[in-house]
């Protein structure tokens, strides 16, 4: 993922360079921590109203795409 994109932003001036949702000071890691703890996206959004559902979905879709591409690149041919 890019450091400055519509999905994620990292700048030394914002949270010391911690990857955040663009336009917010909410670290992406916070969403991941919520999900790992069994919380829902709605729970996260209730706690961090500056983040939109669209931002969360875009982040998760990009993460999915990156993981699938990474696995596809590392699969060895069967034969």
PDB file of N, CA, C and O in Angstrom:
ATOM      1  N   UNK A   1       0.836  -1.182   0.000  1.00  0.00           N
ATOM      2  CA  UNK A   1       0.000   0.000   0.000  1.00  0.00           C
ATOM      3  C   UNK A   1       0.881   1.245   0.000  1.00  0.00           C
ATOM      4  O   UNK A   1       1.973   1.256   0.567  1.00  0.00           O
ATOM      5  N   UNK A   2       0.394   2.258  -0.628  1.00  0.00           N
ATOM      6  CA  UNK A   2       1.149   3.503  -0.684  1.00  0.00           C
ATOM      7  C   UNK A   2       1.042   4.252   0.626  1.00  0.00           C
ATOM      8  O   UNK A   2       0.032   4.170   1.326  1.00  0.00           O
ATOM      9  N   UNK A   3       2.103   4.989   0.952  1.00  0.00           N
ATOM     10  CA  UNK A   3       2.088   5.764   2.193  1.00  0.00           C
ATOM     11  C   UNK A   3       1.078   6.895   2.147  1.00  0.00           C
ATOM     12  O   UNK A   3       0.520   7.271   3.178  1.00  0.00           O
ATOM     13  N   UNK A   4       0.836   7.444   0.962  1.00  0.00           N
ATOM     14  CA  UNK A   4      -0.149   8.514   0.810  1.00  0.00           C
ATOM     15  C   UNK A   4      -1.097   8.099  -0.297  1.00  0.00           C
ATOM     16  O   UNK A   4      -0.754   8.190  -1.475  1.00  0.00           O
ATOM     17  N   UNK A   5      -2.263   7.652   0.062  1.00  0.00           N
ATOM     18  CA  UNK A   5      -3.255   7.204  -0.896  1.00  0.00           C
ATOM     19  C   UNK A   5      -4.619   7.521  -0.312  1.00  0.00           C
ATOM     20  O   UNK A   5      -4.717   7.981   0.826  1.00  0.00           O
ATOM     21  N   UNK A   6      -5.659   7.283  -1.071  1.00  0.00           N
ATOM     22  CA  UNK A   6      -6.992   7.498  -0.502  1.00  0.00           C
ATOM     23  C   UNK A   6      -7.302   6.512   0.635  1.00  0.00           C
ATOM     24  O   UNK A   6      -8.265   6.703   1.378  1.00  0.00           O
ATOM     25  N   UNK A   7      -6.488   5.465   0.766  1.00  0.00           N
ATOM     26  CA  UNK A   7      -6.765   4.403   1.733  1.00  0.00           C
ATOM     27  C   UNK A   7      -5.989   4.568   3.026  1.00  0.00           C
ATOM     28  O   UNK A   7      -6.515   4.304   4.107  1.00  0.00           O
ATOM     29  N   UNK A   8      -4.740   5.002   2.921  1.00  0.00           N
ATOM     30  CA  UNK A   8      -3.867   5.076   4.097  1.00  0.00           C
ATOM     31  C   UNK A   8      -2.904   6.244   3.922  1.00  0.00           C
ATOM     32  O   UNK A   8      -2.513   6.575   2.803  1.00  0.00           O
ATOM     33  N   UNK A   9      -2.531   6.854   5.022  1.00  0.00           N
ATOM     34  CA  UNK A   9      -1.617   7.987   4.976  1.00  0.00           C
ATOM     35  C   UNK A   9      -0.600   7.850   6.105  1.00  0.00           C
ATOM     36  O   UNK A   9      -0.926   7.420   7.212  1.00  0.00           O
ATOM     37  N   UNK A  10       0.634   8.225   5.799  1.00  0.00           N
ATOM     38  CA  UNK A  10       1.678   8.231   6.824  1.00  0.00           C
ATOM     39  C   UNK A  10       2.524   9.478   6.609  1.00  0.00           C
ATOM     40  O   UNK A  10       3.097   9.675   5.538  1.00  0.00           O
ATOM     41  N   UNK A  11       2.596  10.307   7.625  1.00  0.00           N
ATOM     42  CA  UNK A  11       3.355  11.542   7.546  1.00  0.00           C
ATOM     43  C   UNK A  11       4.011  11.799   8.896  1.00  0.00           C
ATOM     44  O   UNK A  11       3.382  11.593   9.934  1.00  0.00           O
ATOM     45  N   UNK A  12       5.258  12.241   8.900  1.00  0.00           N
ATOM     46  CA  UNK A  12       5.916  12.522  10.174  1.00  0.00           C
ATOM     47  C   UNK A  12       5.168  13.559  11.006  1.00  0.00           C
ATOM     48  O   UNK A  12       5.297  13.581  12.230  1.00  0.00           O
ATOM     49  N   UNK A  13       4.391  14.415  10.353  1.00  0.00           N
ATOM     50  CA  UNK A  13       3.655  15.466  11.067  1.00  0.00           C
ATOM     51  C   UNK A  13       2.371  14.953  11.731  1.00  0.00           C
ATOM     52  O   UNK A  13       1.807  15.630  12.590  1.00  0.00           O
ATOM     53  N   UNK A  14       1.911  13.766  11.338  1.00  0.00           N
ATOM     54  CA  UNK A  14       0.680  13.214  11.899  1.00  0.00           C
ATOM     55  C   UNK A  14       1.011  11.915  12.623  1.00  0.00           C
ATOM     56  O   UNK A  14       1.429  10.934  12.008  1.00  0.00           O
ATOM     57  N   UNK A  15       0.819  11.926  13.921  1.00  0.00           N
ATOM     58  CA  UNK A  15       1.053  10.742  14.753  1.00  0.00           C
ATOM     59  C   UNK A  15       2.454  10.164  14.548  1.00  0.00           C
ATOM     60  O   UNK A  15       2.646   8.950  14.625  1.00  0.00           O
ATOM     61  N   UNK A  16       3.426  11.034  14.289  1.00  0.00           N
ATOM     62  CA  UNK A  16       4.813  10.600  14.157  1.00  0.00           C
ATOM     63  C   UNK A  16       5.063   9.630  13.021  1.00  0.00           C
ATOM     64  O   UNK A  16       6.010   8.845  13.074  1.00  0.00           O
ATOM     65  N   UNK A  17       4.222   9.672  11.984  1.00  0.00           N
ATOM     66  CA  UNK A  17       4.408   8.792  10.835  1.00  0.00           C
ATOM     67  C   UNK A  17       3.640   7.489  10.911  1.00  0.00           C
ATOM     68  O   UNK A  17       3.740   6.657  10.010  1.00  0.00           O
ATOM     69  N   UNK A  18       2.871   7.299  11.977  1.00  0.00           N
ATOM     70  CA  UNK A  18       2.040   6.106  12.097  1.00  0.00           C
ATOM     71  C   UNK A  18       1.028   6.078  10.960  1.00  0.00           C
ATOM     72  O   UNK A  18       0.401   7.103  10.691  1.00  0.00           O
ATOM     73  N   UNK A  19       0.843   4.952  10.283  1.00  0.00           N
ATOM     74  CA  UNK A  19      -0.173   4.876   9.229  1.00  0.00           C
ATOM     75  C   UNK A  19      -1.565   5.122   9.816  1.00  0.00           C
ATOM     76  O   UNK A  19      -1.989   4.459  10.763  1.00  0.00           O
ATOM     77  N   UNK A  20      -2.259   6.092   9.223  1.00  0.00           N
ATOM     78  CA  UNK A  20      -3.589   6.475   9.698  1.00  0.00           C
ATOM     79  C   UNK A  20      -4.568   6.492   8.529  1.00  0.00           C
ATOM     80  O   UNK A  20      -4.175   6.449   7.363  1.00  0.00           O
ATOM     81  N   UNK A  21      -5.849   6.556   8.873  1.00  0.00           N
ATOM     82  CA  UNK A  21      -6.868   6.781   7.859  1.00  0.00           C
ATOM     83  C   UNK A  21      -6.734   8.235   7.411  1.00  0.00           C
ATOM     84  O   UNK A  21      -6.685   9.128   8.257  1.00  0.00           O
ATOM     85  N   UNK A  22      -6.675   8.496   6.111  1.00  0.00           N
ATOM     86  CA  UNK A  22      -6.502   9.871   5.621  1.00  0.00           C
ATOM     87  C   UNK A  22      -7.545  10.825   6.195  1.00  0.00           C
ATOM     88  O   UNK A  22      -8.723  10.488   6.319  1.00  0.00           O
ATOM     89  N   UNK A  23      -7.084  12.015   6.537  1.00  0.00           N
ATOM     90  CA  UNK A  23      -7.978  13.036   7.081  1.00  0.00           C
ATOM     91  C   UNK A  23      -8.307  12.844   8.548  1.00  0.00           C
ATOM     92  O   UNK A  23      -9.122  13.578   9.106  1.00  0.00           O
ATOM     93  N   UNK A  24      -7.670  11.847   9.184  1.00  0.00           N
ATOM     94  CA  UNK A  24      -7.917  11.575  10.602  1.00  0.00           C
ATOM     95  C   UNK A  24      -6.581  11.396  11.308  1.00  0.00           C
ATOM     96  O   UNK A  24      -5.521  11.433  10.684  1.00  0.00           O
ATOM     97  N   UNK A  25      -6.652  11.205  12.599  1.00  0.00           N
ATOM     98  CA  UNK A  25      -5.485  10.833  13.394  1.00  0.00           C
ATOM     99  C   UNK A  25      -5.694   9.427  13.970  1.00  0.00           C
ATOM    100  O   UNK A  25      -5.114   9.074  14.997  1.00  0.00           O
ATOM    101  N   UNK A  26      -6.517   8.643  13.301  1.00  0.00           N
ATOM    102  CA  UNK A  26      -6.853   7.293  13.773  1.00  0.00           C
ATOM    103  C   UNK A  26      -5.925   6.284  13.095  1.00  0.00           C
ATOM    104  O   UNK A  26      -5.982   6.111  11.877  1.00  0.00           O
ATOM    105  N   UNK A  27      -5.072   5.620  13.877  1.00  0.00           N
ATOM    106  CA  UNK A  27      -4.171   4.621  13.301  1.00  0.00           C
ATOM    107  C   UNK A  27      -4.924   3.439  12.700  1.00  0.00           C
ATOM    108  O   UNK A  27      -5.912   2.964  13.258  1.00  0.00           O
ATOM    109  N   UNK A  28      -4.443   2.981  11.563  1.00  0.00           N
ATOM    110  CA  UNK A  28      -5.005   1.793  10.923  1.00  0.00           C
ATOM    111  C   UNK A  28      -4.913   0.602  11.886  1.00  0.00           C
ATOM    112  O   UNK A  28      -5.809  -0.242  11.920  1.00  0.00           O
ATOM    113  N   UNK A  29      -3.837   0.539  12.659  1.00  0.00           N
ATOM    114  CA  UNK A  29      -3.653  -0.562  13.609  1.00  0.00           C
ATOM    115  C   UNK A  29      -4.808  -0.657  14.597  1.00  0.00           C
ATOM    116  O   UNK A  29      -5.129  -1.745  15.074  1.00  0.00           O
ATOM    117  N   UNK A  30      -5.429   0.469  14.904  1.00  0.00           N
ATOM    118  CA  UNK A  30      -6.555   0.462  15.837  1.00  0.00           C
ATOM    119  C   UNK A  30      -7.696  -0.375  15.282  1.00  0.00           C
ATOM    120  O   UNK A  30      -8.312  -1.144  16.019  1.00  0.00           O
ATOM    121  N   UNK A  31      -7.986  -0.236  13.990  1.00  0.00           N
ATOM    122  CA  UNK A  31      -9.031  -1.064  13.368  1.00  0.00           C
ATOM    123  C   UNK A  31      -8.652  -2.533  13.477  1.00  0.00           C
ATOM    124  O   UNK A  31      -9.480  -3.365  13.847  1.00  0.00           O
ATOM    125  N   UNK A  32      -7.409  -2.853  13.157  1.00  0.00           N
ATOM    126  CA  UNK A  32      -6.977  -4.249  13.219  1.00  0.00           C
ATOM    127  C   UNK A  32      -7.078  -4.799  14.633  1.00  0.00           C
ATOM    128  O   UNK A  32      -7.464  -5.952  14.827  1.00  0.00           O
ATOM    129  N   UNK A  33      -6.732  -3.983  15.621  1.00  0.00           N
ATOM    130  CA  UNK A  33      -6.851  -4.410  17.020  1.00  0.00           C
ATOM    131  C   UNK A  33      -8.309  -4.689  17.379  1.00  0.00           C
ATOM    132  O   UNK A  33      -8.607  -5.675  18.053  1.00  0.00           O
ATOM    133  N   UNK A  34      -9.210  -3.826  16.933  1.00  0.00           N
ATOM    134  CA  UNK A  34     -10.641  -4.041  17.180  1.00  0.00           C
ATOM    135  C   UNK A  34     -11.090  -5.371  16.579  1.00  0.00           C
ATOM    136  O   UNK A  34     -11.753  -6.170  17.241  1.00  0.00           O
ATOM    137  N   UNK A  35     -10.726  -5.598  15.328  1.00  0.00           N
ATOM    138  CA  UNK A  35     -11.161  -6.819  14.655  1.00  0.00           C
ATOM    139  C   UNK A  35     -10.569  -8.062  15.301  1.00  0.00           C
ATOM    140  O   UNK A  35     -11.259  -9.071  15.446  1.00  0.00           O
ATOM    141  N   UNK A  36      -9.293  -8.001  15.694  1.00  0.00           N
ATOM    142  CA  UNK A  36      -8.660  -9.145  16.365  1.00  0.00           C
ATOM    143  C   UNK A  36      -9.332  -9.448  17.694  1.00  0.00           C
ATOM    144  O   UNK A  36      -9.385 -10.602  18.121  1.00  0.00           O
ATOM    145  N   UNK A  37      -9.842  -8.415  18.344  1.00  0.00           N
ATOM    146  CA  UNK A  37     -10.505  -8.593  19.637  1.00  0.00           C
ATOM    147  C   UNK A  37     -11.949  -9.072  19.484  1.00  0.00           C
ATOM    148  O   UNK A  37     -12.648  -9.268  20.478  1.00  0.00           O
ATOM    149  N   UNK A  38     -12.395  -9.259  18.242  1.00  0.00           N
ATOM    150  CA  UNK A  38     -13.753  -9.751  18.009  1.00  0.00           C
ATOM    151  C   UNK A  38     -14.797  -8.650  17.909  1.00  0.00           C
ATOM    152  O   UNK A  38     -15.996  -8.924  17.855  1.00  0.00           O
ATOM    153  N   UNK A  39     -14.339  -7.409  17.885  1.00  0.00           N
ATOM    154  CA  UNK A  39     -15.270  -6.290  17.751  1.00  0.00           C
ATOM    155  C   UNK A  39     -15.692  -6.160  16.286  1.00  0.00           C
ATOM    156  O   UNK A  39     -15.014  -6.658  15.388  1.00  0.00           O
ATOM    157  N   UNK A  40     -16.802  -5.494  16.064  1.00  0.00           N
ATOM    158  CA  UNK A  40     -17.305  -5.322  14.703  1.00  0.00           C
ATOM    159  C   UNK A  40     -16.815  -4.009  14.110  1.00  0.00           C
ATOM    160  O   UNK A  40     -16.305  -3.141  14.818  1.00  0.00           O
ATOM    161  N   UNK A  41     -16.979  -3.882  12.811  1.00  0.00           N
ATOM    162  CA  UNK A  41     -16.676  -2.615  12.141  1.00  0.00           C
ATOM    163  C   UNK A  41     -17.544  -1.516  12.728  1.00  0.00           C
ATOM    164  O   UNK A  41     -17.074  -0.396  12.928  1.00  0.00           O
ATOM    165  N   UNK A  42     -18.800  -1.820  13.007  1.00  0.00           N
ATOM    166  CA  UNK A  42     -19.690  -0.816  13.610  1.00  0.00           C
ATOM    167  C   UNK A  42     -19.173  -0.348  14.962  1.00  0.00           C
ATOM    168  O   UNK A  42     -19.246   0.839  15.278  1.00  0.00           O
ATOM    169  N   UNK A  43     -18.648  -1.278  15.765  1.00  0.00           N
ATOM    170  CA  UNK A  43     -18.071  -0.893  17.060  1.00  0.00           C
ATOM    171  C   UNK A  43     -16.909   0.081  16.852  1.00  0.00           C
ATOM    172  O   UNK A  43     -16.792   1.085  17.555  1.00  0.00           O
ATOM    173  N   UNK A  44     -16.061  -0.230  15.883  1.00  0.00           N
ATOM    174  CA  UNK A  44     -14.927   0.647  15.581  1.00  0.00           C
ATOM    175  C   UNK A  44     -15.425   2.017  15.135  1.00  0.00           C
ATOM    176  O   UNK A  44     -14.945   3.040  15.623  1.00  0.00           O
ATOM    177  N   UNK A  45     -16.375   2.042  14.221  1.00  0.00           N
ATOM    178  CA  UNK A  45     -16.892   3.317  13.710  1.00  0.00           C
ATOM    179  C   UNK A  45     -17.568   4.134  14.808  1.00  0.00           C
ATOM    180  O   UNK A  45     -17.486   5.363  14.806  1.00  0.00           O
ATOM    181  N   UNK A  46     -18.229   3.468  15.735  1.00  0.00           N
ATOM    182  CA  UNK A  46     -18.839   4.181  16.870  1.00  0.00           C
ATOM    183  C   UNK A  46     -17.768   4.861  17.718  1.00  0.00           C
ATOM    184  O   UNK A  46     -17.972   5.966  18.220  1.00  0.00           O
ATOM    185  N   UNK A  47     -16.642   4.202  17.871  1.00  0.00           N
ATOM    186  CA  UNK A  47     -15.563   4.753  18.693  1.00  0.00           C
ATOM    187  C   UNK A  47     -14.723   5.795  17.979  1.00  0.00           C
ATOM    188  O   UNK A  47     -14.065   6.614  18.620  1.00  0.00           O
ATOM    189  N   UNK A  48     -14.744   5.766  16.656  1.00  0.00           N
ATOM    190  CA  UNK A  48     -13.907   6.669  15.854  1.00  0.00           C
ATOM    191  C   UNK A  48     -14.735   7.270  14.718  1.00  0.00           C
ATOM    192  O   UNK A  48     -14.575   6.889  13.558  1.00  0.00           O
ATOM    193  N   UNK A  49     -15.616   8.207  15.055  1.00  0.00           N
ATOM    194  CA  UNK A  49     -16.549   8.747  14.055  1.00  0.00           C
ATOM    195  C   UNK A  49     -15.893   9.553  12.934  1.00  0.00           C
ATOM    196  O   UNK A  49     -16.560   9.888  11.954  1.00  0.00           O
ATOM    197  N   UNK A  50     -14.606   9.872  13.053  1.00  0.00           N
ATOM    198  CA  UNK A  50     -13.952  10.594  11.952  1.00  0.00           C
ATOM    199  C   UNK A  50     -13.585   9.655  10.805  1.00  0.00           C
ATOM    200  O   UNK A  50     -13.247  10.116   9.714  1.00  0.00           O
ATOM    201  N   UNK A  51     -13.649   8.354  11.036  1.00  0.00           N
ATOM    202  CA  UNK A  51     -13.380   7.362   9.997  1.00  0.00           C
ATOM    203  C   UNK A  51     -14.719   6.943   9.397  1.00  0.00           C
ATOM    204  O   UNK A  51     -15.691   6.723  10.120  1.00  0.00           O
ATOM    205  N   UNK A  52     -14.762   6.835   8.077  1.00  0.00           N
ATOM    206  CA  UNK A  52     -16.005   6.422   7.416  1.00  0.00           C
ATOM    207  C   UNK A  52     -16.000   4.918   7.131  1.00  0.00           C
ATOM    208  O   UNK A  52     -14.950   4.280   7.055  1.00  0.00           O
ATOM    209  N   UNK A  53     -17.191   4.385   6.979  1.00  0.00           N
ATOM    210  CA  UNK A  53     -17.327   2.973   6.605  1.00  0.00           C
ATOM    211  C   UNK A  53     -16.605   2.722   5.272  1.00  0.00           C
ATOM    212  O   UNK A  53     -15.966   1.685   5.091  1.00  0.00           O
ATOM    213  N   UNK A  54     -16.712   3.665   4.358  1.00  0.00           N
ATOM    214  CA  UNK A  54     -16.070   3.515   3.058  1.00  0.00           C
ATOM    215  C   UNK A  54     -14.550   3.383   3.204  1.00  0.00           C
ATOM    216  O   UNK A  54     -13.920   2.600   2.493  1.00  0.00           O
ATOM    217  N   UNK A  55     -13.965   4.157   4.132  1.00  0.00           N
ATOM    218  CA  UNK A  55     -12.526   4.058   4.365  1.00  0.00           C
ATOM    219  C   UNK A  55     -12.145   2.673   4.898  1.00  0.00           C
ATOM    220  O   UNK A  55     -11.152   2.084   4.473  1.00  0.00           O
ATOM    221  N   UNK A  56     -12.949   2.168   5.833  1.00  0.00           N
ATOM    222  CA  UNK A  56     -12.672   0.850   6.409  1.00  0.00           C
ATOM    223  C   UNK A  56     -12.774  -0.226   5.336  1.00  0.00           C
ATOM    224  O   UNK A  56     -11.888  -1.074   5.223  1.00  0.00           O
ATOM    225  N   UNK A  57     -13.841  -0.201   4.553  1.00  0.00           N
ATOM    226  CA  UNK A  57     -14.034  -1.211   3.514  1.00  0.00           C
ATOM    227  C   UNK A  57     -12.920  -1.126   2.477  1.00  0.00           C
ATOM    228  O   UNK A  57     -12.400  -2.155   2.048  1.00  0.00           O
ATOM    229  N   UNK A  58     -12.548   0.086   2.070  1.00  0.00           N
ATOM    230  CA  UNK A  58     -11.462   0.250   1.091  1.00  0.00           C
ATOM    231  C   UNK A  58     -10.154  -0.327   1.635  1.00  0.00           C
ATOM    232  O   UNK A  58      -9.418  -0.990   0.905  1.00  0.00           O
ATOM    233  N   UNK A  59      -9.864  -0.080   2.900  1.00  0.00           N
ATOM    234  CA  UNK A  59      -8.649  -0.618   3.511  1.00  0.00           C
ATOM    235  C   UNK A  59      -8.677  -2.146   3.515  1.00  0.00           C
ATOM    236  O   UNK A  59      -7.693  -2.784   3.140  1.00  0.00           O
ATOM    237  N   UNK A  60      -9.789  -2.731   3.933  1.00  0.00           N
ATOM    238  CA  UNK A  60      -9.889  -4.188   3.993  1.00  0.00           C
ATOM    239  C   UNK A  60      -9.812  -4.808   2.592  1.00  0.00           C
ATOM    240  O   UNK A  60      -9.196  -5.858   2.409  1.00  0.00           O
ATOM    241  N   UNK A  61     -10.432  -4.160   1.614  1.00  0.00           N
ATOM    242  CA  UNK A  61     -10.367  -4.674   0.242  1.00  0.00           C
ATOM    243  C   UNK A  61      -8.942  -4.612  -0.293  1.00  0.00           C
ATOM    244  O   UNK A  61      -8.489  -5.541  -0.961  1.00  0.00           O
ATOM    245  N   UNK A  62      -8.233  -3.524  -0.003  1.00  0.00           N
ATOM    246  CA  UNK A  62      -6.851  -3.393  -0.459  1.00  0.00           C
ATOM    247  C   UNK A  62      -5.960  -4.422   0.238  1.00  0.00           C
ATOM    248  O   UNK A  62      -5.090  -5.017  -0.398  1.00  0.00           O
ATOM    249  N   UNK A  63      -6.165  -4.632   1.518  1.00  0.00           N
ATOM    250  CA  UNK A  63      -5.393  -5.636   2.256  1.00  0.00           C
ATOM    251  C   UNK A  63      -5.641  -7.021   1.672  1.00  0.00           C
ATOM    252  O   UNK A  63      -4.707  -7.805   1.507  1.00  0.00           O
ATOM    253  N   UNK A  64      -6.891  -7.320   1.362  1.00  0.00           N
ATOM    254  CA  UNK A  64      -7.233  -8.608   0.756  1.00  0.00           C
ATOM    255  C   UNK A  64      -6.504  -8.771  -0.575  1.00  0.00           C
ATOM    256  O   UNK A  64      -5.904  -9.813  -0.839  1.00  0.00           O
ATOM    257  N   UNK A  65      -6.561  -7.738  -1.408  1.00  0.00           N
ATOM    258  CA  UNK A  65      -5.917  -7.792  -2.715  1.00  0.00           C
ATOM    259  C   UNK A  65      -4.410  -7.998  -2.572  1.00  0.00           C
ATOM    260  O   UNK A  65      -3.817  -8.802  -3.292  1.00  0.00           O
ATOM    261  N   UNK A  66      -3.793  -7.267  -1.639  1.00  0.00           N
ATOM    262  CA  UNK A  66      -2.353  -7.394  -1.423  1.00  0.00           C
ATOM    263  C   UNK A  66      -1.987  -8.810  -0.967  1.00  0.00           C
ATOM    264  O   UNK A  66      -1.003  -9.379  -1.440  1.00  0.00           O
ATOM    265  N   UNK A  67      -2.766  -9.373  -0.061  1.00  0.00           N
ATOM    266  CA  UNK A  67      -2.486 -10.723   0.434  1.00  0.00           C
ATOM    267  C   UNK A  67      -2.639 -11.764  -0.660  1.00  0.00           C
ATOM    268  O   UNK A  67      -1.799 -12.653  -0.799  1.00  0.00           O
ATOM    269  N   UNK A  68      -3.708 -11.657  -1.435  1.00  0.00           N
ATOM    270  CA  UNK A  68      -3.938 -12.610  -2.520  1.00  0.00           C
ATOM    271  C   UNK A  68      -2.807 -12.522  -3.536  1.00  0.00           C
ATOM    272  O   UNK A  68      -2.305 -13.551  -3.987  1.00  0.00           O
ATOM    273  N   UNK A  69      -2.395 -11.303  -3.904  1.00  0.00           N
ATOM    274  CA  UNK A  69      -1.295 -11.138  -4.851  1.00  0.00           C
ATOM    275  C   UNK A  69       0.005 -11.697  -4.299  1.00  0.00           C
ATOM    276  O   UNK A  69       0.776 -12.321  -5.028  1.00  0.00           O
ATOM    277  N   UNK A  70       0.250 -11.476  -3.011  1.00  0.00           N
ATOM    278  CA  UNK A  70       1.476 -11.963  -2.394  1.00  0.00           C
ATOM    279  C   UNK A  70       1.516 -13.495  -2.422  1.00  0.00           C
ATOM    280  O   UNK A  70       2.549 -14.088  -2.736  1.00  0.00           O
ATOM    281  N   UNK A  71       0.408 -14.117  -2.100  1.00  0.00           N
ATOM    282  CA  UNK A  71       0.352 -15.578  -2.097  1.00  0.00           C
ATOM    283  C   UNK A  71       0.493 -16.101  -3.521  1.00  0.00           C
ATOM    284  O   UNK A  71       1.207 -17.075  -3.759  1.00  0.00           O
ATOM    285  N   UNK A  72      -0.182 -15.459  -4.464  1.00  0.00           N
ATOM    286  CA  UNK A  72      -0.121 -15.904  -5.856  1.00  0.00           C
ATOM    287  C   UNK A  72       1.309 -15.823  -6.395  1.00  0.00           C
ATOM    288  O   UNK A  72       1.725 -16.683  -7.171  1.00  0.00           O
ATOM    289  N   UNK A  73       2.053 -14.807  -5.995  1.00  0.00           N
ATOM    290  CA  UNK A  73       3.429 -14.648  -6.457  1.00  0.00           C
ATOM    291  C   UNK A  73       4.373 -15.688  -5.851  1.00  0.00           C
ATOM    292  O   UNK A  73       5.411 -16.006  -6.433  1.00  0.00           O
ATOM    293  N   UNK A  74       4.010 -16.211  -4.689  1.00  0.00           N
ATOM    294  CA  UNK A  74       4.889 -17.154  -4.003  1.00  0.00           C
ATOM    295  C   UNK A  74       4.486 -18.607  -4.181  1.00  0.00           C
ATOM    296  O   UNK A  74       5.163 -19.503  -3.678  1.00  0.00           O
ATOM    297  N   UNK A  75       3.395 -18.850  -4.889  1.00  0.00           N
ATOM    298  CA  UNK A  75       2.991 -20.236  -5.145  1.00  0.00           C
ATOM    299  C   UNK A  75       3.931 -20.841  -6.149  1.00  0.00           C
ATOM    300  O   UNK A  75       4.305 -20.198  -7.130  1.00  0.00           O
ATOM    301  N   UNK A  76       4.325 -22.105  -5.904  1.00  0.00           N
ATOM    302  CA  UNK A  76       5.155 -22.766  -6.882  1.00  0.00           C
ATOM    303  C   UNK A  76       4.260 -23.532  -7.859  1.00  0.00           C
ATOM    304  O   UNK A  76       3.192 -24.019  -7.489  1.00  0.00           O
ATOM    305  N   UNK A  77       4.705 -23.627  -9.085  1.00  0.00           N
ATOM    306  CA  UNK A  77       3.899 -24.351 -10.071  1.00  0.00           C
ATOM    307  C   UNK A  77       3.786 -25.816  -9.697  1.00  0.00           C
ATOM    308  O   UNK A  77       4.743 -26.429  -9.224  1.00  0.00           O
ATOM    309  N   UNK A  78       2.610 -26.364  -9.915  1.00  0.00           N
ATOM    310  CA  UNK A  78       2.377 -27.795  -9.636  1.00  0.00           C
ATOM    311  C   UNK A  78       2.740 -28.564 -10.879  1.00  0.00           C
ATOM    312  O   UNK A  78       2.370 -28.170 -11.985  1.00  0.00           O
ATOM    313  N   UNK A  79       3.455 -29.650 -10.717  1.00  0.00           N
ATOM    314  CA  UNK A  79       3.751 -30.425 -11.912  1.00  0.00           C
ATOM    315  C   UNK A  79       4.811 -31.324 -11.719  1.00  0.00           C
ATOM    316  O   UNK A  79       5.179 -32.052 -12.642  1.00  0.00           O
TER     317      UNK A  79
END
